[in-house]
Amino acid sequence: MKRRFIYLVLVLLITLSGCTSEKIIDESKKENIAIPVGGADGEILERSENISDIVVELYGIDDATTIILNNTAIIGLKIAYDQKLTDETIKIIEEKVISYDDSLTEVIVTDKDKIFSEISDIVYDLLQGSSYDSLVDEINKIKNKIK
């Protein structure tokens, strides 16, 4: 009986000590995947992010993503659960965005999830170092989908 108890305790100790080992990760070996965007691309991203921040402050809007193409801001929205995107809301968004950035002459707004994701993907690609010029065709396609 004592032998069984000793074997049981021994097995438990081995199991517990094996499960509690820590993995030490060398911080110097971690890969930095963020690449700073410079020049005009960085300015466009900054303007886009500021516009998204302004739009999210409005009541009933949970999330916003923006990309700027020439003098047009294309904005994807996630509307709050109990809200709807109305013409009045779109008008308010247009006024706020144009008053913030007077170089914009057109604001296009959508609440379609797929387009929101497409805009977010483009912004992500730009943040990862993709050239703005290489994404112009995709941005135009999104613009045409909304209109």
DOKOL-882845 format. One line per 10 residues: number of its first residue (from 1); for each residue x, z, y of C-alpha. Coordinates in steps of 0.2 Angstrom, whole numbers, plus 2048, in hexadecimal, padded with zeros to 3 digits. Layout:
// residues N
NUM = X,Z,Y ~ ...
***
This chain:
// residues 147
1 = 800,800,800 ~ 80E,804,80C ~ 817,7F4,808 ~ 807,7EA,80D ~ 806,7F4,81D ~ 818,7F1,821 ~ 817,7DE,81D ~ 807,7DD,828 ~ 810,7E5,837 ~ 81F,7DA,834
11 = 815,7CA,834 ~ 80B,7D0,844 ~ 81B,7D4,84D ~ 823,7C3,849 ~ 813,7BA,84E ~ 811,7C3,85E ~ 823,7C2,863 ~ 823,7AF,85F ~ 813,7AD,86A ~ 81A,7B6,87A
21 = 82A,7AC,87D ~ 82B,7A5,88E ~ 830,793,892 ~ 83C,793,8A1 ~ 83B,783,8AB ~ 849,77E,8B5 ~ 842,77B,8C7 ~ 850,76F,8CB ~ 84B,763,8BE ~ 839,761,8C4
31 = 835,750,8CB ~ 830,74E,8DD ~ 822,741,8DC ~ 81D,742,8EE ~ 825,734,8F9 ~ 824,735,90C ~ 81B,726,913 ~ 824,720,923 ~ 821,715,932 ~ 810,70C,935
41 = 80A,711,923 ~ 80C,723,927 ~ 803,722,937 ~ 7F4,719,92F ~ 7F3,726,922 ~ 7F4,734,92E ~ 7E6,72C,939 ~ 7DC,72A,929 ~ 7DE,73C,924 ~ 7D9,742,935
51 = 7CA,738,934 ~ 7C5,73F,923 ~ 7C8,750,92A ~ 7BC,74D,939 ~ 7AE,746,92D ~ 7AF,754,921 ~ 7AB,760,92E ~ 79A,759,930 ~ 78C,762,928 ~ 787,75B,917
61 = 797,752,913 ~ 7A2,75A,905 ~ 7B0,74E,905 ~ 7B6,73E,90E ~ 7C4,732,90B ~ 7C9,724,918 ~ 7D4,715,919 ~ 7D7,70B,929 ~ 7D9,6F8,928 ~ 7DD,6F0,939
71 = 7D0,6F7,945 ~ 7C4,6FD,937 ~ 7C2,70E,92F ~ 7BB,70D,91D ~ 7B4,71E,919 ~ 7AE,724,908 ~ 7A3,734,907 ~ 79E,741,8FB ~ 78D,747,901 ~ 788,759,8FE
81 = 77C,75C,8EF ~ 76C,75E,8F9 ~ 770,751,907 ~ 76F,73E,909 ~ 779,732,913 ~ 76D,72C,921 ~ 76F,71F,92F ~ 770,72E,93B ~ 77E,736,932 ~ 787,725,931
91 = 785,723,944 ~ 78C,735,947 ~ 79B,731,93C ~ 79E,720,945 ~ 79D,729,956 ~ 7A9,737,951 ~ 7B6,72B,949 ~ 7B6,71F,958 ~ 7B7,72D,964 ~ 7C6,734,95B
101 = 7CF,724,958 ~ 7CB,717,966 ~ 7D5,709,95E ~ 7C7,708,951 ~ 7B9,6FC,954 ~ 7B0,6FD,944 ~ 7AC,70C,938 ~ 7A5,708,926 ~ 79D,716,91D ~ 798,718,90B
111 = 793,726,8FF ~ 796,71C,8EF ~ 7A1,726,8E3 ~ 7AA,716,8DC ~ 7AF,711,8ED ~ 7B4,722,8F2 ~ 7BF,722,8E3 ~ 7C6,711,8E7 ~ 7CB,717,8F9 ~ 7D2,727,8F2
121 = 7DD,71D,8E6 ~ 7E3,712,8F4 ~ 7E8,721,8FF ~ 7F1,729,8F0 ~ 7FB,718,8ED ~ 800,718,8FF ~ 805,72B,8FE ~ 810,726,8EE ~ 819,719,8F8 ~ 80F,709,8F5
131 = 810,6FC,903 ~ 801,6FB,90E ~ 803,6E8,90E ~ 801,6E8,8FB ~ 7F0,6F1,8FC ~ 7E8,6E7,90A ~ 7DF,6DC,8FD ~ 7D7,6EB,8F4 ~ 7D2,6F3,905 ~ 7CA,6E2,90A
141 = 7C0,6E2,8F9 ~ 7BA,6F4,8FC ~ 7B5,6EF,90E ~ 7AB,6E0,908 ~ 7A2,6EA,8FA ~ 79C,6F6,907 ~ 795,6E9,914
***
